[in-house]
Amino acid sequence: MELNINEIMAILPHRYPFLMIDRIIEMDIGKRCVGIKNVTINEPFFQGHFPGHPVMPGVLIIEAMAQVAGIMGYVASDEATRAKVTYFMSIDNARFRKPVFPGDQLRIEVTTTLNRRGIWGVAGKAFVGNDLVTEADLKATFASPPK
């Protein structure tokens, strides 16, 4: 299954400048999902991270992983769950192997490690080309939004 940016925006509540996924290129529903983030110099965070040496912040790479996982969880869920909001629960074993620069294309792969009682766990990896740049284990849950 593939999704374009309009289909992604119909699923995720995020918008510019916090929408971190441009495309979903592969999905085995509920098991594995692969997304693409094209990293451009126009990203607002490059103004301050770092002037003269722009590097994508690691926390935003983790956020991109979470968004890919959120898309996968949403597609795999029923209508009642889809009406809820996704909340991060934990980030474990995060490793930042190489920096990500403007002009790079991030390929984000998430694989389900847990799907029980409304809690999703994924192992996430981000690549530039064949190089692993970031990896982390993430957990999230779907919950009703606050009133």
Order of alpha helices (4+ residues) and beta strands (2+ residues): alpha-beta-beta-alpha-alpha-beta-beta-beta-beta
